[in-house]
Amino acid sequence: MWQANLFINLKKVTLIQYIRDKSNSTKRIIWMDDEWKCDKFHNFLKSLEQHLTKEKSIRNKRNQLFLINADENLGIPKDLIVKKFKLLRFYDRFRLRFQKSKAVRSLEIGIALFELGIKTPKPIAMVETRNSLNKIISSFYITEYEKYDCTLKKIIKDKNHPFHKKIHTFLPDITKDIKKMHDAGIIHNDLHVGNILIKDLSSNPSFYYIDLNRGQIKKKLSINKRLKDIARLRFKRNEQKVFLKNYEPNFSEKLLNKLIKYRNQRRKFIRFKRSYKKLVKF
C-alpha cells in the first residue's frame, strides 16, 4: 500500500550532466538548465563569487541568500536567487567529503519536483568546488526568483493575519502536493511551515516548497517515514485531521494518533536541542 510509485523520470534526475572544470588541485562542477546554456552565463557562474556582494545579500543566517537581478550582459534574462551553503560544523565538513553536497541534493530534489509538477523555484544552476581531498570549498544552488506574498509560517504565527483562520482552506492543495511527493518516493526532511511559500494569496493561492537540501528519493516509503515528514508541520489538531482526511481518507483517524505521537517526539527533540545549544554557549 505504501510502496512509492516511481513515476518521476529518474533518468533525468540521476544522470544530471555537469561541466567539470579542473585547475591545479581543485575541481569544480557546474550544472546549467538547458534553456540558460550560453557562454555569458557560463562565465558568470565561473566567476560567481565576485558577483555576490554584500549589497545583494538578502538573508544571512545558517545559509546565505543573494538576489541577482536580470542582466543581459551576464546572460541572465530573469532575476535569480543564489543560495550559498555554509559548512560551519566540523561534522558537516567531514561527512560531505563522502556524500552528496547540499547543493547537489537541492538540485536533484528540485528537478524531481518539477518532473512531478509540484511548485518550487525553478532550478537554474549549481556550482560546487572541492579540493584534492574532496573537501567542499564552496557550494551554490541557483533558482529563478519567485516573488511571493508570505510563508505559511507567517500566517500561522500572526493571529491578526486576515488568513489566519482560513488555514484549513489551504490544506487540500498542500496535502495533495505532499502526498504526490511521498507517492513518488520523495522525503523533504525539512517540511516545516516556514519552507512553504504562498503566492497570489488573495486571489488564487499557490504553494512553493523550498529548502530542499535535506531531501531524499527512496524506492519505498513506509507510513512511519511519511508521518515523520508530515510531523514537522505545525498544525493544530483540527488542521491535522483535515490534512490526514485529504492524505488518506480511509485511515485518517488511525493515522492521527501516530502523527500526534511523532509531533510530540519532535517537540521534545527541539526543546532538547535548544537547551543543548544554550549549554554549549557557556
N, C-alpha and C positions, 0 to 999 in steps of 0.2 A: 504493500500500500504506500509506503513512504520512500520507495526507491525513486531516485531522481530520474526524470525523463530528460536525457541529454539531447535536446533539440537545438542547442547552441551549435553554431558552426565552429566546433573546437579546433578545426584545422586552421582557421583564420586566427584564432586566439593563440594557439600554441606555436604556430610557425611564423611568429612575428619577424619581419625582416629588419635587421639592424644594419646601419652603416658603421663599420668599425674603423676607427682612426687610432693608429699606434704611433706614439712618439716617445723616444727614449725609453724610460722604464714605466710609462703609464699607458693605459689602454682606455679608449673612450668608445661608448656605443651611443649611437643616435638613431632614434626612430622618428619618422615623419608620416603623417597621414598622406595618402596618395594625392589628395587634392591640393596639398600645400607644398608638394615637392618642387623646388626650384633652387637655383644657385644662391639667390639672395637670402632665402630663408635658411638654407643650409649654412651659409656663412654667419647668419645671425645666431644660430644655435651653437656654432663652434666658438663664438665669442660671447656666449650668453651672459656670463657673469659680469662682463663690462657694462651691460645694459641694466643690471639690477641695482639701480641706485637707491639711496635712502628715500628720495622723493617718491619713488614708485612703489615703495613698500606700503601695503595696506593692512597688514597684520604681522605681528612678530611675537609669537608665543612658542609653543612646542616646535612648530614648524613656521616658516615664513612665507607669506604670500605677496606677490608683486602683480600690479596691474600694468600691462604693456599695451599702450594704445596702438590702433591701426597705423601702419606706416608703409607706404608703397616702396620706399627706398630700401626697406629691410625685408620686403617680401611678406608683409603682414597685412592682409586685407581686412581682418577683424580684430577687435580687442581681445587680448589674451590674459589668462591668469597663469602665472608661473608659481608652482609650489616647490619651495626649496626644503628638502628634508634635512633636519639636523640630527646628528647622531651624538647626543650628549652623554649617553651611558656607555660605559666600557662594555657591558654585556651585549648591547646592540652592535657596537663597532666590531666585536669579535664574531658573533654568530652570523652576521651578514656577510662575512668573508666566504661563508659556505652556503648561504641561502640566497634566494631572490631578494633583491632590494625592495624597499617600499615603493620606489618609482616604478619598477617593473611590475609589481603586484597591482599598483593603481592602474597601470596601462592595460594589463590583461583583464582585470575586472571591468574597467571602463568599456573596453571593446566588447566584452561578453554582454554587458547590459545593453549596449547599442544593438547587438545582434538580437536581443530579446524584445527590443522596442521599449525598454524601460529608460526613463529620462535620467540623464546625468550629463554634466557639462561635457561636450564632445572632446574626446582625446585628440590632440593635435600633434604632440611631440613628447619625446622623453630623451633626456641626456644624462649620461652617467659616466663618471671617470673613476677608475680604480688604479692602484699602483701594482707593482710586480708581485706583491704578496696577496693580491686580490682585496686589499683594504679599500673601502669606498672613500674617495677623496671629495667628490661632490655628486649630488643626485637631485634631478629636477623632473617634475611631471608638469606638462603644459596642456591646458584645455582652453576652449573658447570661453569667453566671459559671458556668463548668464546674469542679466540684471534681474534680480528677484525682489519680492516685496519684504519678506521676512523669513525666519526659520520657524518651524513648528514649535520649537522650544520657547520662543518669544511669546507666542500666543498662549501657550500653556502656563507660563510663569506670570504673565500680566493679567490679573483678574479683571482689569478695566478695559482690556482689549475688546473691541467690538465683536471679534470672532471667538472669544474665549469660551463662550457657552455653546459654540457651534462645532467644537472639535469632532463630535460624533458624525457630522456630515462629511468630514474628510476621510473617515476611516474606511469606507468601502473601496475607494480608489487606492489608498495606501496599502490596504490589505491585499488587494489584487496584485499590486506590484511586488510585494514581499513574497507572496505565495508563488508568483511566477519565478522569482529568483530562486526560491528554495526548490521548486519542482525541477529547475534546470541544474540543481546541484551547487548553487552559489550561496555561500555563507558570507554575510557582510562583515561580521565580527566587531563592528563598532556602530551598531544600528541604534543610536540614540536620537532623541528628538532634535538635537542641535545639528544633526547631519542630514536633515530633511529640509530642503529649501522650498518655499512656496512662491510661485509666480502667478500673476494675474489673480490675486487673491479675491478681489471684489467682483470679478466677472465670471471667469471660468478657471478655477484653481487647477494648477498642475504642479506635480511634485518631482523634485530633483534630488537624487541621492549622491552624497559626496563623501569624502574621506574614505577612499576605497583601499587604502594601503594594507589593511589587515585582512582583506577578503581572500577567500579560497574557493576553488571549484572542485567539488567532490563527485564521485560516481554515485554514492549513496548518502542520503541524509536521513537519519533516524528522527523520530518525533522529538526526542530529547534534544538533539542538536538544533532542530528548528525552534523549539520553545526557548532554549537558552539564548538564541539570537534575538528572538522577539522580546525576551525579558528585559533587554536593555531599554526598551521604550517605556518612558514614564507616563503610563496611562492610569486613570482612575479605574476602580473596579467595574463600573458600568461601561466604560470605554473598552476595557479588556474583553468584556462579554460581547460587545458589538464587533470587535476585531475578530474574535475567535468564531463567531457565528458566520462571518464572511470568509474566514480562512478554512474552516472545516465544519460546516453546519451540522453534520451528523454526530460529531463527537465534541462539540464545543463545551458542554458542561463538564465532561470528563477532563478535557484539556485545561480548563480554567484552574483546577486545583493544582495541576503540575506547574502551570505558569506562575501562579501565586508563590509556590514553593521556590522556583528559580528566581523570581523577582526579590523575594526576601533574602535569599542567599547572596544575591548581587548587592543589595543594600548593606548587608553585613560586611561584605568584602570591601566595598567602597569606604565604609567607616573605618575599617582596619587600616586600609591604605592611607587614608588621611592622617590617622593617628601616628602611623609609622613615619610618614614624611615629616610630621612635626617633631618627632623624637630625633630624627636624623639631623634636622637643622641645628639642634642643640649639641 
